[in-house]
Amino acid sequence: MSDYVLRTATETDLDALVRLRREAFANTGDPDPDSTRRLVFEAERNHLFEHDGQVVAAAAIFTRDLAIPGAVIPAAHVTGVAVSAVHTRRGLLRRLMTEQLRTAPEAVAVLWASEGRLYGRYGYGMAAQNVAVRADRRELEITAAPAGGRLRDGVPSELLKELSEVYSSVLATKPGWSSRNETWWRHLTSDPEHDRGGGTKARAVLYENPDGAVEGYARYRIHPRWDDTGPKMEVSVIEVVAGTPAAYAELYRFLLRIDLARTLVQGLTSADDPLFHLVNEPAALGGHTQDGLWVRIRDLPRALTARTFAAPVDVVFEVTDELLPDNAGRWRLQARAGGSLVNCTRSDGEPDFTLGIAELGAAYLGGTRLGALHLAGRVHEHRPGAVAAASTAFGWPIAPYGIEIF
Ligand SMILES: CC(=O)SCCNC(=O)CCNC(=O)[C@H](O)C(C)(C)COP(=O)(O)OP(=O)(O)OC[C@H]1O[C@@H](n2cnc3c(N)ncnc32)[C@H](O)[C@@H]1OP(=O)(O)O
């Protein structure tokens, strides 16, 4: 391994990193030298390996905040993990992951996994599941009564003020969502042709309540499909972000009514998405569930005291953590409902249950239940009822999910 040199990147490494990632992810589209991904690139947060003067492996972090139960906190957004095919399976990923976790200042790290089997060994737990919807829109109606107000359409990149205001106003209530500064908004709405998958340019529609206040928006594109029996266009929803039930209802009513469209597709929703409760036929949404965000707790007391707990709890638990031994050992967690008191301190007491750092990360956003992990044999209970009590406290009124793959 001595011929592999680990270092952080500089701005001049960007082209090599783009090439490496394009190769690893088998990107076939034209390289886009002006891609706005360059805007969000943070050179110093890329770790890379050089071999014979070539960049052969890398992993990056975006500096963003993450909504967690009751708070929005800094989180290392891990991304762009790639090892050149001829250099795989010799431990480069492990060394990159270890270096990231050792050096990141944030209390938690979060990522989307290309393959779910990869990151548990580094202490990441599956913290959110996403539901992908694909529905024949002719089978669906919105049951809510019309709310009044009006819809206004436009190009997302020209509506940044409205979109970002709505997004920021709901962020704190959406565990799993990531903060978006101006640069991120420019990147996310840049809409390069190679990201359109053959669809139209992205469109936006705003919902304004009867007083003229913008309460929500949808971003979407249309995939133009026709066959011998007529139009079969697909409405591909990028995201629906709304602060009120009326906004959700009116935006989905619009999306389900677009002429010539047969199918509504939305890749990133959650089991608690209002859509499932707004339509007359939930089964027609054809929801398909898969792993979403994976969370790694780096600094256990800092991470746990940052969140709010859904119910009072006072437990001692024992944690195992091979990569970050500061997290390992016995901890006492005391929380009042509503988060008015959260203490997480070292303890000499007998543990009520034992779990790994990946299981704690899985429960962190309030989605994966400790009770479910207990059933799977991944949380070991020593005092009857302790896992049930902790599971309730770690839970949250709505399921977390990732609204955007970063
Ligand atoms: C957050 C993100 O960016 S997700 C994107 C991840 N990147 C990709 O999927 C792109 C294509 N793949 C790759 O670039 C590489 O194969 C990687 C990054 C997945 C793995 O890199 P490697 O350097 O080969 O991993 P490394 O040798 O450190 O292996 C780490 C461990 O994971 C295992 N592993 C690695 N890749 C895989 C895989 N695809 N499936 C199953 N196990 C795997 C190894 O066997 C090893 O196991 P061990 O800890 O028990 O010994």
The ligand as an ORCA input file, in Angstrom:
! r2SCAN-3c Opt
* xyz 0 1
  C     -21.574      7.638     -0.883
  C     -21.227      7.190     -2.291
  O     -20.595      7.891     -3.006
  S     -21.794      5.661     -2.796
  C     -20.841      5.281     -4.262
  C     -19.833      4.175     -4.086
  N     -19.122      4.021     -5.352
  C     -19.466      3.114     -6.308
  O     -20.401      2.334     -6.160
  C     -18.688      3.212     -7.610
  C     -18.175      1.847     -8.091
  N     -17.431      1.107     -7.065
  C     -16.247      1.524     -6.551
  O     -15.740      2.598     -6.876
  C     -15.551      0.622     -5.540
  O     -15.787     -0.712     -5.890
  C     -16.021      0.802     -4.080
  C     -15.811      2.275     -3.679
  C     -17.487      0.460     -3.911
  C     -15.232     -0.126     -3.164
  O     -13.887      0.289     -3.144
  P     -12.696     -0.739     -2.736
  O     -11.466      0.075     -2.618
  O     -12.716     -1.892     -3.635
  O     -13.167     -1.197     -1.302
  P     -12.217     -1.896     -0.210
  O     -11.161     -2.691     -0.898
  O     -11.755     -0.877      0.786
  O     -13.257     -2.852      0.428
  C     -13.971     -2.538      1.577
  C     -14.822     -3.699      1.956
  O     -16.043     -3.625      1.192
  C     -16.176     -4.821      0.428
  N     -16.728     -4.383     -0.839
  C     -16.254     -3.402     -1.601
  N     -17.056     -3.233     -2.678
  C     -18.041     -4.125     -2.560
  C     -19.175     -4.432     -3.342
  N     -19.434     -3.755     -4.480
  N     -19.986     -5.389     -2.912
  C     -19.713     -6.049     -1.766
  N     -18.665     -5.805     -0.982
  C     -17.835     -4.851     -1.385
  C     -14.810     -5.408      0.334
  O     -14.881     -6.790      0.118
  C     -14.226     -5.057      1.679
  O     -14.730     -5.942      2.665
  P     -13.956     -6.200      4.060
  O     -14.010     -4.906      4.831
  O     -14.762     -7.275      4.697
  O     -12.568     -6.576      3.682
*
